[in-house]
Structures are given as C-alpha cells and as structure tokens.
Amino acid sequence: MNEQWLHQLPLTGIKTATPVGGGDVNEAYKLDTDDGTLFLLTQPGRDADFYAGEIAGLKEFANADILAPRVIANGEIQGDAYLLITYFESGMGSQSDLGKLVAKLHHHISPNGQFGFDTKYQGNELEFDNAWTDSWTEIFVERRLDKLRDAILEHNLWSPAELEQYRKVRQIIIDKLAAHHSEPSLLHGDLWGGNYMFTDIGQPALIDPSSFYGDREFDLGVTTVFGGFDANFYQAYNEAYPLDEGSDQRIEFYRMYYLMVHLVKFGSMYASGVQSEMNKIQGF
C-alpha cells in the first residue's frame, strides 16, 4: 500500500496496513489506527460510486438489525475508489445461529412491496439492473439470467444447442415461478461460504453484500453451490422461516444462475456445472 495514498484517508494515526483477502473484486487491508482496527477495501481505477451498492446493502442490514460491518467512510483517492468499514476479529460459531440470522434477514420485506433496490449491482465483469418492479420474474429472468446468457454468448461459451436448451429451461423457470408466490425479502445477494463469518465471541455476521429485494430462495440456492453451510444451518433456517412446497426445484434455478455468473467471470471450467443444472431443470 502506497503510504502517500494511505495518508489521504480521512483517518488519523494509521499505524499499519496489512493486506487481507478481499474476494475476487477488491483489494483489502486491515488498518490499525489510533482509534482501533478498520477494514479498507479499494478498487483501482474506479470512482467512489463503485461501492454504492455495497454501502446501501450494509445500511439495509443495519436497518434490519443484522450483524454486519458498518460504513465509516467512502471516497476516491488518486482515481481509486475506497470503502472503510468496521473490522471484526474472527472466531468460531454455530451454523444454527447462522441459519437463524439469514431467516431474520429474509423476514425483512421491501418497504414498498416491490422487488429491486435503489442501486444496481456492479462488479468488474457484470452489471444488473435493480430498478423497482412488481415482478420477480422480470428481475430474475429478464434482467439477470438473460443478461448472463448474452454475456456467455459474447464470450463464445455456448453452442447453438446449449442456447436452445437455455430457451427451453427459461420457459420452465417462468412457468414454475408463475405458480409460486414470491415475496420481496432483503437478500444478501452473494451468499456463498466466503461471505459470512463468526466474530471472536461466536456471533454470525454477514459480509460483502450484493443486496436487493427478491425471493428468499435466491440466497438459499447460492448457499448450495460451493458448500460452507451444513445441515444445521438449513434446519435452523427452515424452523425459523419454513420454505414453501417445491422449493427444492426452484433452488436449482438459483444454482444455475450462480454457476452462469462464474462461467462469465472465470470461463469454461464452470460450463459443465451450468450444463448439469440445465439438464436437471429440463427434467422437471
């Protein structure tokens, strides 16, 4: 970390800046300061608005009384975006408590009764429109799955046969969602195993949100792709907020979505996973 850049942050008494994992998008640092320890995220070559979605998500978590980092400052230094948030020391905790926390998150329903969010999703490879709508199918199928389809085709990652299969699967998804009552729950939006933690006193916390209001099964589908959530998590969640009939099939829609995201971001190593999900859904 460049010291001249670092000392332009709105902080005093910065002692050390230690690189830590920040996911596949950000550069991240643990800052020790006279006022305590903070977490710094940076995004080279982007303006401060790059973090608008994450900031909005963290603020919604605070409104819903969900344990998550709180925003300290956001801005731009020498053409690089930054976000300063509170830092949690990590520890061990209960998957059951995590399940209850996610259920609590999902009980928080959109104040306007619509699906969407005030900010768009913005990553390095993808952007998704979160403009408010009454239709979950519009948000999920038209603005997300179809956007991913277009990106996959631009990267020459699908054959004509795979595109035709997607068209068939897309219609199955639309029909299944039409028969299901979706409510606009507050979502994490990227709830894989790297985006939760336990604090040093064992409390579960959610980190790095890509929040919007959508069907809660979206988050649960994402949790199943890469692991990190055990049977105790799902049991506690379902006890706190029972899932509707047919959720096991609909969760496959969101698994397919998440694998399509990774196919766009990381290439053909995820092609077989997407294909497997399309095969499953076509069998419904």
MOJOWO-V424959 format. One record per backbone hydrogen bond with DSSP energy under -0.5 kcal/mol. NH is the residue of the N-H (numbers start at 1). CO is the residue of the C=O. If there is no record, write none. Layout:
BEGIN
NH|CO, NH|CO
END
This chain:
BEGIN
6|2, 7|3, 8|5, 9|6, 11|9, 15|13, 15|32, 16|32, 18|30, 19|17, 20|28, 22|23, 25|22, 26|22, 27|42, 28|20, 29|40, 30|18, 31|29, 31|38, 32|16, 32|30, 33|31, 33|36, 34|12, 34|13, 36|33, 38|31, 39|85, 40|29, 41|83, 42|27, 43|81, 46|43, 50|47, 51|48, 52|49, 55|51, 56|52, 57|53, 58|54, 59|55, 60|56, 61|57, 62|58, 63|59, 64|60, 65|62, 66|61, 69|206, 72|84, 73|84, 75|82, 77|80, 80|77, 81|43, 82|75, 83|41, 84|73, 85|39, 86|70, 87|37, 91|198, 94|202, 98|94, 99|95, 100|96, 101|97, 102|98, 103|99, 104|100, 105|101, 106|102, 107|103, 108|105, 109|107, 110|184, 113|110, 115|133, 116|213, 117|130, 121|128, 123|126, 128|121, 133|115, 136|134, 139|135, 140|136, 141|137, 142|137, 143|138, 145|140, 146|141, 148|144, 149|145, 150|146, 151|147, 152|148, 153|149, 154|150, 155|151, 156|153, 157|152, 163|159, 164|160, 165|161, 166|162, 167|163, 168|164, 169|165, 170|166, 171|167, 172|168, 173|169, 174|170, 175|171, 176|172, 177|173, 178|174, 179|175, 180|177, 182|180, 185|183, 185|214, 186|105, 186|108, 187|185, 187|212, 192|190, 193|227, 195|192, 196|193, 197|205, 199|203, 200|89, 202|199, 205|197, 206|67, 207|195, 210|188, 212|187, 213|116, 214|185, 214|212, 218|215, 220|216, 221|217, 222|218, 223|219, 224|220, 224|221, 225|222, 226|222, 233|230, 234|230, 235|231, 236|232, 237|233, 238|234, 239|235, 240|236, 241|237, 247|244, 249|246, 250|246, 251|247, 252|249, 253|249, 253|250, 254|250, 255|251, 256|252, 257|253, 258|254, 259|255, 260|256, 261|257, 262|258, 263|259, 264|260, 265|261, 266|262, 267|263, 270|267, 271|268, 272|268, 274|270, 275|271, 276|272, 277|273, 278|274, 279|275, 280|276, 281|277, 282|278, 283|279, 283|280, 284|281
END
